[in-house]
Amino acid sequence: MGLRSDRPARLPAVIQGGMGVAISGWRLARAVARLGQLGVVSGTALETVHARRLGDGDPGGHLRRAYAAFPEPTLAERVLGRWFLPGGRASGQPYRDVPMFLLQSPQALRELTVLANFAEVHLAKIGHDGPIGINYLEKIQLPTPDALYGAMLGGVDYVFMGAGIPAALPRLLDKLALGDEVSYRIEVAGASGGESHAVRFRPPDVVGRRLGLARPGFVAVVSSSTLASFLAKDPATRPDGFVVEHHSAGGHNAPPRGPATSDERGQPLYGERDEVDLGKIAALGLPFWLAGGCASPEGLVRARASGAAGIQVGTAFALCLESGLSPDLRERVLASSRSGETEVLTDGRASPSGYPFKVLQLGGTLSDPAVYSARRRRCDVGLLRTPYLRPDGGIGYRCPSEPVGAYLRKGGSRAETAGRICLCNALLSTAGLGQQRAAGPEPPVVTMGDDLDRLVRVLGEHGAWSAADVVAYLLGDQGGAQAPIAVPAPQLSAASGLSKEVVGR
Ligand SMILES: Cc1cc2nc3c(=O)[nH]c(=O)nc-3n(C[C@H](O)[C@H](O)[C@H](O)COP(=O)(O)O)c2cc1C
């Protein structure tokens, strides 16, 4: 594989972090890329996001325009035939359900997944020649090969993955780029070490032929030098770079190291051991970016002084005008911050993934005990379901946020269900795509980083802000919003051949 262009090798100083569900969509990623930095779309639940946008009549026609560029037009026609409602749903009409992923998912779902990932990247890349990334969670395994292939068909430049140990990704990307069949190992709870379960994916099944595609760079999101070293030591698992995320970041956080302890509000207690040894990360010789509470010009300078190529920023972009956060929620978040009322809780219980999750305490959302207890539990998106071995030897799927009785019948424990939020339904609602129920729309939940109030003070002085305002603020006097910062030569020369290809755009 040769360099994709002969432009000088550069890495972005600012990565706009991938934010699910649909908070960092193509509009935000494209706006950031046009400013010369790296825009990242969230790949989480994109199939449902697109099915629902199609159910709303595809306002603006963006999805249909992108689908028209898909290399296999009959696949796009089948997806439109299933989910597109010209003129959109009638008022109060629920969205058409998307089937849930299984070890062998229905073909209609796989086609929707490939197409949605393709289109989100395709749209993000229009109007500039900068790179675009896509972000997935290792914890959500079943859609991964289909989603990756769709994004690669769209020309994605970087893949980011956190929330787990993404050791299989480098080889998976190598094979998909060649158009080879892949088998992606799936963790099944209760299965013995000898058993192996996998999702298989054959590129010709969706595009009718074997295509050679550019191999995107792979950036692993880590919160410890131990995990970074483990991934870097074997060429088969070595990523092309790292995002090193601190537990102050919005979204999911790594749990504290060592024995679990929490404060009186159930927040996990972090200590010295959770501060990442950046010297050890730098010594691995791969480019890295710092994330979590570093969204300031000083944060960028400090990051670069530690050997990082720059910073990854979430919260500041989540609240900007191009973000997919519903405008009504954005206004409420800003108002609550300005009145000094915000509180961001690191909730050890909320996420069915088991990882701590930052929850902004905001009335009318699931952080409000009255809203939480009024919601009837259901599981119909199912991305955070865990496959488990049933007593009859078959594979079942369960989620601690599903109805308690169903979870117990599947062998889960009651203790696991306490305080869980259905993040699938809630986060879709946060992006304005909540399912309509008999009792009303699904309630949202808002995640923000610990740095929220400072950012609102700095960026929100005159009201709402744009992605360009965030980038200009972060770069400060370091060369203006248009100019990505060249990475010092030693880092690039230490990087793998693949990462050179990646950054060579
Ligand atoms: C609203 C929101 C959603 C996020 N969703 C994801 C996600 O789906 N996957 C992920 O790897 N990181 C996610 N993050 C983390 C960001 O990508 C980024 O690393 C983090 O926000 C950086 O810290 P900061 O919030 O202090 O800027 C999310 C962050 C926010 C604020």
The ligand as a MOL file (V3000), in Angstrom:
LIG
                    3D

  0  0  0     0  0            999 V3000
M  V30 BEGIN CTAB
M  V30 COUNTS 31 33 0 0 0
M  V30 BEGIN ATOM
M  V30 1 C -21.7270 13.6930 24.6120 0
M  V30 2 C -20.5220 12.8100 24.5680 0
M  V30 3 C -20.6170 11.5610 24.0010 0
M  V30 4 C -19.4810 10.7490 23.9010 0
M  V30 5 N -19.5830 9.5430 23.2880 0
M  V30 6 C -18.4790 8.7850 23.0960 0
M  V30 7 C -18.5470 7.5670 22.3670 0
M  V30 8 O -19.6190 7.1690 21.8960 0
M  V30 9 N -17.4030 6.8570 22.2000 0
M  V30 10 C -16.2040 7.2880 22.7000 0
M  V30 11 O -15.1770 6.6080 22.5210 0
M  V30 12 N -16.1090 8.4480 23.3890 0
M  V30 13 C -17.2090 9.2000 23.5830 0
M  V30 14 N -17.1100 10.4020 24.2460 0
M  V30 15 C -15.7670 10.8640 24.6680 0
M  V30 16 C -15.1720 11.8540 23.6400 0
M  V30 17 O -14.9080 11.2170 22.4170 0
M  V30 18 C -13.8800 12.4910 24.1570 0
M  V30 19 O -12.8430 11.5520 24.3050 0
M  V30 20 C -14.0570 13.1760 25.5050 0
M  V30 21 O -15.2610 13.8800 25.5230 0
M  V30 22 C -12.9010 14.1230 25.7730 0
M  V30 23 O -13.0320 14.7400 27.0210 0
M  V30 24 P -13.7960 16.1630 27.2330 0
M  V30 25 O -15.2510 15.7950 27.2470 0
M  V30 26 O -13.3190 16.6160 28.5600 0
M  V30 27 O -13.4360 17.0550 26.1020 0
M  V30 28 C -18.2410 11.2000 24.4020 0
M  V30 29 C -18.1740 12.4650 25.0110 0
M  V30 30 C -19.2820 13.2640 25.0920 0
M  V30 31 C -19.1690 14.6250 25.7320 0
M  V30 END ATOM
M  V30 BEGIN BOND
M  V30 1 1 1 2
M  V30 2 1 2 3
M  V30 3 2 2 30
M  V30 4 2 3 4
M  V30 5 1 4 5
M  V30 6 1 4 28
M  V30 7 2 5 6
M  V30 8 1 6 7
M  V30 9 1 6 13
M  V30 10 2 7 8
M  V30 11 1 7 9
M  V30 12 1 9 10
M  V30 13 2 10 11
M  V30 14 1 10 12
M  V30 15 2 12 13
M  V30 16 1 13 14
M  V30 17 1 14 15
M  V30 18 1 14 28
M  V30 19 1 15 16
M  V30 20 1 16 17
M  V30 21 1 16 18
M  V30 22 1 18 19
M  V30 23 1 18 20
M  V30 24 1 20 21
M  V30 25 1 20 22
M  V30 26 1 22 23
M  V30 27 1 23 24
M  V30 28 2 24 25
M  V30 29 1 24 26
M  V30 30 1 24 27
M  V30 31 2 28 29
M  V30 32 1 29 30
M  V30 33 1 30 31
M  V30 END BOND
M  V30 END CTAB
M  END
